[in-house]
Amino acid sequence: MVSYSPIIVLIVNVLRVLLLKKVMDVFLSADDIEEKSLKIGLGIYCLLTTTVYSIFQVSFVYEICNCLGIIGITCFYQEMWKKRLWVSLVLFSLDMANSLIVLFVFGDIAKFQQPAVQVLLMLIFTTIINHISYLPETKEIAFDRKQTLLLLVIPAMSIIVLSVLMLGELEKMFAILISGCMLIINISVFYLYNILIENYIHLRDNDIYKQQTYAYQNQLEVIMESQNRVRALRHDMKNHILALQVLIQRKEVEEANQYLDSMKNFMTNPQEYVKTGNDMVDSLLNYKIQKANEVLNVVETKISIPEQLRLHSFDLNVLLGNLLDNAIDASMQTENKKLKITIKLDKGILFLNICNSCQRIVGGRKNFLETTKEDKVNHGIGLKNVHRIVEKYHGDIEFIYENDSMETDVMMYVKEM
């Protein structure tokens, strides 16, 4: 066997590792601390695969080492293990197919050029993958079991087929054809992934718009009820004025005040919990508070915002909708069943505070709260969407647990129109 130059193999392998990381960064995210550990992990992976490749070339030993290394690298990212596993398998299957194509084409001839050709092919499919128009939510979305299984099966089956090719003694052209098909199929998986994301976002947006429709419908009913009460009071206004005149002439001040209070209470719509003049806020909060009053013991609100805000209605729905739904659900599981909502705008900064009773959890202050619901995938996405909206408006969010209550503090830079 011809001995490869370790330096050349190392240089080529460094390029290969950088290309792998570039694809991983499209689908996975890591914070600053994890990024430092990731660089160390990439260095170890690069040295390990270089050493094994220099000794065994393309073989089962190298492929096993390569597979475990890629899986290990994805562990430095934040996403759920299912998504990290999918990224690992699809990248490994692409890399394995790439290696086998070069091996079958060159055979025992020009082994020195094989690593360079492999990196060239990898550069081509990395460019193709990165040119797919991925949506901003690519890193945030996690799929359900069926979708995840579909995405995992394709690269897993490809790895099995490629392993059989390594073991078998098939005709060279047939082996090249099969390896090429596996390469194309696994590149197509990224297009499938993008289609699933678009479908998910479409369903999510429909759900949010549906919730907005319910909120506006509820607000319309509230407005109509308020108008009916005003119309009814106006119809009997003469009689009310006469009754008040009689009470004042008799100097029955207390009775007159009671009569005025009765008129005021009659005009008050019990379903209109919030009346800021901001249609977006009023409709959404009245809808959510009405639901909260049906299941909770105490619901308090303190809202002070202008009629117009530079805040997109979709963003507001995602932010308030998710946070209030989580707060209501958490309060329902306690004896106190309390919820307090405070929203105010001060000098271009929107402050939102939601305080709700909750079951005992690990106390303290946190910038990111893990969902406690059974469906961690879907509900975890809701919290990630909240963080995305907060970051969009250059804000900050904090979760504070204290004395069996959870406080959610949000600060965002939102100008008054």
N, C-alpha and C positions, 0 to 999 in steps of 0.2 A: 504493500500500500504506500502511496506517495504521502509524505508528511507535509502537512500544510504549515505555512509560516504563521506562527501565533500572532504576530503583530498585524499582518494583513487581515486575518480572521477577526481579530479584536476590533479593528477599525470598521470593517464591514458590519460586524455585529452591533457596534454602537449605533450605526445608522439604522439598522433594523429595529433596535429597541426604541429609538426616538420616534420612528414611524408608528410603532405599536402604541406608544404613549399618546401620540397625536390623535389616533382613532379613539382611544379610551377617553380622552378629555372631551370628546364630542358627546359622549353618553353618560359619563360619570363625573362627579365633582368632589373636590377635596379642599378642606380649609388650609390656612397657612401652616398650622402645626403638622397636619397630615402630609402637606406638600413636601416638607423637609424630610419626613420619614420615607416618603415615596421616592425621593431622589436617591436615598441610601439603598432602598430596596431595588431600584432599577440598576444601580451600580453592581450590587451583589448578583442579580439575575444575569446581567451582561457578562460578568467574569465567569460565572458558573457555566452558562451555555457556551461561552467561548472555549473554555477548558474541555468540556464534554465533546463539543463539535470537533475540536482539534484531534481528540483521541479516537472517537467512534464515527465521525462524520454523520451522514444521515442514517440513523438506525433507531431501533426501538428505545435504546438507552437514551439517546439524545431527545427523541420525541417525548418520552415520559418526563424527562428533566425539563424540557421546554414547556410542556403542558402545566406541570406543577408550578413552574416559575411564573407563568402568565396568571394563573389563578391567585398566586401569592401577591402579585402586584396589585390586582384589583381589590385586595383586602384593605389597601390603604385609602380607598375611596369610601364615600359616605353612604351610597345607595344600599338598598336591601340586597341580601345575599342572592336572591333569585336573579336580579338584574345583573349583578356582578358575575354570576356564573354564566349567564347568557353571553355577555361580552367576552368572557374568557374563552368559552367554547368556540364561538364564531371566529374569533381572532386566531385561535390555535388551529382550527380547521383550515382557515385561509393560509396560514403560514405553512402548515403541513402539506397542503395541496401544492403550494408554491414550490416547496422543497422537492417534492416527488416529481413534479413536471421537469424541473431542471435536472434531477438525477436520471430520469428516464431518457431525456433528450441527449444529454452528454454521455451518460454511462461512465465508463472508465477513462474516457478521453477528456482532457482539459479540466481536470478536477480543481486545479488552482483557480479557475475562473468561476466555478460554481457559486460560491458565496456572493460574489459581485452580481451575477445574473439574478440570483434570488432577491437581493435587495432592489435591483432594478424593477423586477416584477412586482415586488411589494410596494414600491413607490407608485407604480401605475395604479394598483387597486386601491391604495390609500388615497390617491388623488380622486379616483372615482367616488369612493365612499364620502370624502369630505366635500364633494361638489353636489351631493344630494341636498336639497333645500330643507334642512331640518328646522323645525319650529323651535322657538325659545323654550318651550316646555319640555324639550327632549330629555333633559336631565331630571326633571321633576316627576314625570309620570311613571307610575308602576301599573302593570296590567294585572288582570285577574288570572285565575289558575289556568283556564283554557287557553288564553292568549299566551301566557308564559310557557305553557307546555308546547304549544305550536312553535314558538320561537326556539325552544331548547331542543326539540326533536330533530330539526333540520341539521344543525351542526353536529349533534351527537351521532346521527346516522351517517353523516359524511365522514366523521372520524373513524367509524367502524369500517366503512367501505375503503377508506385510504389505508387502514391497517391491514386489511385483507390484501390490498395491492402490494404492500411491502413484503408480506409473507409469500404470496403466490408467485408463480413463474409464468406470468401472462405475456402475450405478445407485446412488444414495446409500443407500437402505435395504439393498440387497444388501451394499454395502461395510461398513455399520455392523454387519450381521449377522455377516459373516465376521470382522471385527475383534473383535467380542464373543466369538465362538467361540474365537478364538486366545487371548483373555484368560482365558477359563474353562479351556481346555485347559492353559495354562501354570500356572495356579493349582493345577490337579489334579496337576501334576508333583510338587508338594511333598507331596501325599498319597501318591503313588507312591514318592517318596523315603523317606517314613516307613515304608511297608510293607516296602521293601527293608531298611531298618535293623532292623526287628523280626524279619524273616526271618534276617538275618545274626546277630543276637544269639541267636536261638533255636538256630541251628546251632552257634554258638560255645559256648553254654552246654552243649549236648548233648555237644560234644567234650570240654569240661572235665569234665563229670560222668562221661563214659565213661572218661576218664583216671583220675578218682578211683576208679571201680569197679575198674579194673585194679589200681590201687595197693592198695585194700582186699583184693582177691582175692589179690594177692601177699603181703600182710601176713598174711592168714588161713593161707596155705600155710606161711609162715615160722613162725607160732605152732604150727600142727599138727606141723610137723617138730620144733620144740623140745620139744613135749609128748611126742612119740614117743621122743625121745632120753632125756628124764627118766624116762619109763615103762620103757624098756629098762634104764636104769641101776638103777632101783629094783627091777626084777625080779631082778637079779643082785647086789643089795646085800649079802646075807649072804656070798656068796662073796668079794666085794671086801673086806668087813670082816675075814674070816678071813685073806685074803692079806696085808692090811696088818698084822694082829696078828703073823703069822709074821715079817714083815720087821722089825717093831719089836723083837720078842723076840730076834731075831738081831743087833739093833743095826745093821741095814743101812739107815741113815737116807737115804742118797742114793738107794737103790733105792725106798724108800718114797715119797720126794718125786717120783721119776719116775713111780711108779704113780699118785699123786694127780694129777700133771700130765696123765697119760693119761686119767684119769676126767674131769678138767676139759675137756680137748680134745674128749672124746666128747660132753659135754653142750653144747659150743659149736656153735651152728648157723652154718655158713659163709655162709648167706644172710641172717643177721640182723646187718646192719652197724650199725644204730642201735637203741638201746633206752633211750629216755628216759622211757617211760611215757605220753607224749603220743601218742595213737593217730593223730591227724592227721599229725604230723611223722614218726612212725615209719613209717607206711604209705607216705607219699609219698617220703621219703628212701630207704627200703629198695628201693622200686621203681626210683627214678632211679639209685641207686648200683649196683644190680644191672646195669642197662643200661650204665652207665659202665664197670663192670669188664669187660664183654664186649668193649669196643672201645678202652679206654685202658690204659696201662702202669701208672700210679700213681694211686690214688684214696685220699685221706686225709680223715678227718672228725674234727671236734672239736665235739660238740654238748652244750650245757649249758643246758637249759630245763626249767621245771616241767611237771607233767602237764597242768595246765589253763592256757590262755591266752585272753584276751579278743580273739581273732582269728578271724574267720569262716573256716570251712574253704574256702569258695569263694575268698576273697581270698588265702589261703595257697597254694592250688593255682595261681592265676594268677601270683603272685609267684615262688614257688620253681620251678614248672613251666617258665615262660618263661626265667628266668635260668639254670637248670640245663641246659635243652635247648640254649640258646645256647652255654653254656660247654663242654658235651660236644661239640657240633658243631665249635666252634672248635679244641678240643684234638685232635680226630681228624685235623685237617689239618696237624698238626705232627709232628716226629720224637719229641719228648719225651712227648707225650700224657699230660700231668699235670693233675690236678684236686684242689683242696683246698677243703673246705667247713667253715666255722666259723660256728656259731650260738650265741649266748648271750643271756640276759636279765639285765640289771643295773639295779636300781632303777626298774623299770617301762619300761625302754628295751630294745627288741629290736635286737641287733646281728647283722647278717648279712654275712659276707665270703666271696666266691667267687673263688678265684684259679685261673686256668687258663692253660696254654701257648697261644700264638696266633701267627699269622703277623704279620709286621711291618706295623704301621699307624702313623698319625701319633700321636706320643707325647704325654704330658701328662695333665692332669686335665680331665675333662668331666662336666657334669651331665646331658648327653643324648648318647647314642651312636646314630649312624645305623647301620641294619642294613647288613651287607655281603653279604647273600644275594641271589640273583638275583630272587626273588619279593619285591621290596621292599615291595609293598603289604601283603601278608598278614603278613610277618614284622615289618614296621615297626609294625603294629598291636599285635603282642605286646609290643614295647617300650613303646608308649604305654600299654597296659593296666598294665604294671608301674609306670610313673610315676603313673598314676591311683590305684593301690592305695597307693603310698607317700604321696601327697598326702592320701589319705583318712585315714591315721593320723598326719597332721601330721609326716611324716618327711622324710628327705633321702636322695638316692642319688648316688653318684659313681663314675665309671669312671676307673681309673688304668692307663695303659700304661707298662710299664717292663721292660727286659731281656727282650723277647720273651714277656712274660706280661701277662695282663689281670686286674686286680683290680676286683671290683664290691663296693662298700661300701654297705650299706643300714642306715639307722637309723630305727626307727619307735617311737612311743609306744604300748606294748601292756601293759596292766596284767595282773598275775597274778590268777587267780580264787581 
